[in-house]
């Protein structure tokens, strides 16, 4: 179904339809869902002569399914829908907080989880560190089948994915864990974060941390884990002060990116405080 600009916009009605349209258009194609990132392309001086394949009307990409061992989230699920759908799952608190507090209400109602992951130049994406800390995977659909890969691996290759591929869904494993997402915006009224910390941990019967995954977003161009700090949390009880001290000692692991909203050094400087708040949030969860 071509749009008013002919082949500049194609509205796909099924996953197979979308994959065929993307394959046909090759590297001139761009997937269009919430369009919150695409609409700002002129500000980033990016090409605007692409052929857009709209996927927001594909039913299977808009579903959230909570199963016994995993949660399946369609690529076109919006931040607001995601926060509402998972609000009753304490194990997913990091993802609920990331989705429910990102940007502002207007953006949350249209921005999608797939778009948050695929916008390779968007360093401040809130959902990305939350998904990393929850050990999430992606299913990539292609004309001849599909493949699953971790969010971390996807971030490494997303700019080089061949035409005719599409993020179909995000898969979050269900485990007995506590999690939290802490962000520092410049303004209280809905802003992109200067820095964010997502933390997930499993605790033993006596409250000792058995495993931890901690991801940092918005500080560097791409969100990533903090392995040395994770190791410093394991084997002892949750202790916000100790965690902040360890973060202070290990801040040299990061090289902050400069931006119009904050210099790189400041993004790194606030990390110990965000880590302390994240551990405190886990400590307070029953």
Phi, psi and omega in degrees: 000092181296149178271194184293340177261028179068237183279003176292335179221125177235125181263107181283145181251353177207165179298317180298320179298316180296316180297319179295318180294320179293318179297319181296322184274346176060220186282358174273355184273151174218134179283139181235121178235264178285336177068011181292333178272320182296320184295342180260010180304320179300326179292334179264003180058040178264158180302139179242007182261035181274167175255116188267135175247109182278132185238003187290347180265006180274113188305314186294341179274359182248011185261146168241121181240119178263107182256179183296321187246351181203165176242127180255124184237115179297149186298336183263010175291130182280165178301316181296317179296320180295315180299320180289319185292329185252007184301334183271004182250098181304329181297340182254023184305321181300316181289321178297316180293320179296316181289322185281347182240002182290147174046248180211167185305320181297317179291318182299334181282348181233331181293140185250160178294323178295318178295322178300323181281326188272345180285089189294339180265006183261092184288337188265016180300122183287324186290333186297306178297327178296318179291324178296315183293334179270008175060041183283158175235163176243148169253120179259121178270141175221166184303330184256014179147216180205166176215152178247140176210159182290158176301320180299317179293321179299319180299329180288327188247357190302329181284347184244012180294136183293154177300154179086008176251154183207135173291118182270315183200164174248136182243120180249117178293145178264122179220167177275090184220165169249148180210157179205151176234121181241131182231154176238100175273162177284327178235153179288332186274067171064093180219161173288147185284142169294321178203154176216151179229128175244130184228132173231138181213146172252137182246144176280179183303331182263007178090007179279137179289118180269328177207153180212142173229122182232126181238144181246131179239156174074350181280313176251172181301331180229136178297147179203166179284165177238078188302318183294323178288323176305313181298327180287344179270333184285140175093006178214168180288158176299126184216100183305319182293315179298317181298318180295321178295319178295319179297319178301318181292330187256007183300339177296349177293343185245146174241101187294144178273138175279143178208170182293337182269339180191144175283159183300320182298325182289322178301320180287321184299327184277353184300314180304320179295319180292322177296316178302315180294324179294315179293322177298319179298320177292320180300325184277347179284137182278000000 
